[in-house]
Amino acid sequence: MAAAAAQPPADADAVDGYPIAQGNYSSPDASDFSWVFFKTPDGRGCGIGPNGGPVGCDAVPYDVTGFDQTAVEPGAPAGYRRSGPRTFTRDVDVLPEGHRLENWGASCGVGYQGTVTCRTYGEHGFILAATYSVLW
């Protein structure tokens, strides 16, 4: 995994003020037990594993080549990875702009124009948009 060790941007915790979304964010598949999944307004698939992660999206910014996921695991900086099959995409509801989801120590929120901010235990995370990302 290609990772970065940057510090989180000052506004990374803004999503903590978003309300928790209501909707269908779980999968009926037994292997997805305790996971929370969502789609972004522009169709990217993301997921939040239990106990802090993994947390990620089956997407990277358009200028990142050779990778197909942005992800973070507890205790390690976020990074890009090559997965092949879509790990975080399920047939679930869209997480609306200005809302967030939490799952046992990890959270994701969708901000302005569909930008996704995800964190695990508040220590490491990423911001992902179609045109850029910030990894820490």
N, C-alpha and C positions, 0 to 999 in steps of 0.2 A: 504494500500500500504506500502511495506517495503521501507523506504527511507533512504538516507544518506545525511549528511550535509557537506561533504568534500568541499574543495576549488577546483576550476577547475585546471587541470594540466597546466603547463606553455605552452605547445604546443597546447592547445585546440583551440586556435584561428588560427591555421595554415590553417584551411579550408577556412578562409575568403579570402585567396589568390587564391583559386581555381576558375576557370571560372564557370559561371552559365551554367548548362546543357541544351541542347535543345532536345526536344522529347515529347512523350505523357505521361504526368505526372498528368493528371486529369481524373476524373471518370464521366461518363454520368449520374450517379444516382443523382437525385435532392437533396437528403439528404447529398451529398458530396460537395455541392456548396461551393466554396472558399477554398476547401482543395487541397493540393498537395500530391501525393502519389508516391512512387518509390519502386523498388525492388533492393536489393543489388546484387552484382555479384554472391553470393552464394545462392540467392533465398529468403532471408528474406524480408518480407513486412513491409514497414515503411510509416508513414504519418505525415504531418505538417498541423495542423489546423490553421485557420485564427486568427489574432490578438494575436499572441504569443503562440497559442496552444489550446489543447494539442498537444504534439509532441511525437511520440513513434514508436516502432517497435514491431511486433508480434514475439518477440524472446527474449531469455535470454541466458547468457553463459551456457555451457553444465553442469556446476557444481551447478547451481542454481535450487533448486527443489521447487515445490509448486506454481510456478508463470509461466506465459506464455507471459508477456509483460515487456518491459522496457519503461518507459514514464516519461515525465516531463510536468508540468503545470506552467503557469506564476505565479511567486511569491512563489513557493515551490520547495524544492529540488527534484531531479529525484529519481525514485525508481522502484521497481518491483511490478507488480500487476497481479492478476488472473482475466482474462477477460472471458474465455470461448470462445465466438465467436471471430473471428479475426477482430479486429477493424481497423487495419492499412493496411491490405492487399487488394490490388485491382489488376486488370489485366492492368498493366501499364508497361512502359519501365524500363529497368535496369538503375540505376544511375551509370555511369562508374567511376572507380577509378580516383581520381584526379579532380572530379567535385562536384558541390554543387547545392542545390535548396534553395530558400528563399520564405517565405510566411508571409507578414505583421508582422514582428517582430520576426520571428523564422526562423531557418535555419538548414540544415543538409548537411553534405558532406561525401563522401566515400573516405577513404584514403588507405594506404598500406594494401594489402591483404584483402580488403573489410571491414576494420574497419569503423564503422559509428560514426560520431561525430554530435550530435544535441544540439542546444541551443535555449532557449527562451529569448528574449530581452537581450541576452548576459549575463544574471545573473545566471541562472541555466541550467543544461544540463547533458548529459551523453556521454560517449564513450562506444561503444558496439562492441565486437568481439566474435567469437565463444568460445574463451577460457578465456576471462576476461571482466570486465567492470569497469568503473570509473563513479561514480555518484556524482553530486554536486548540 
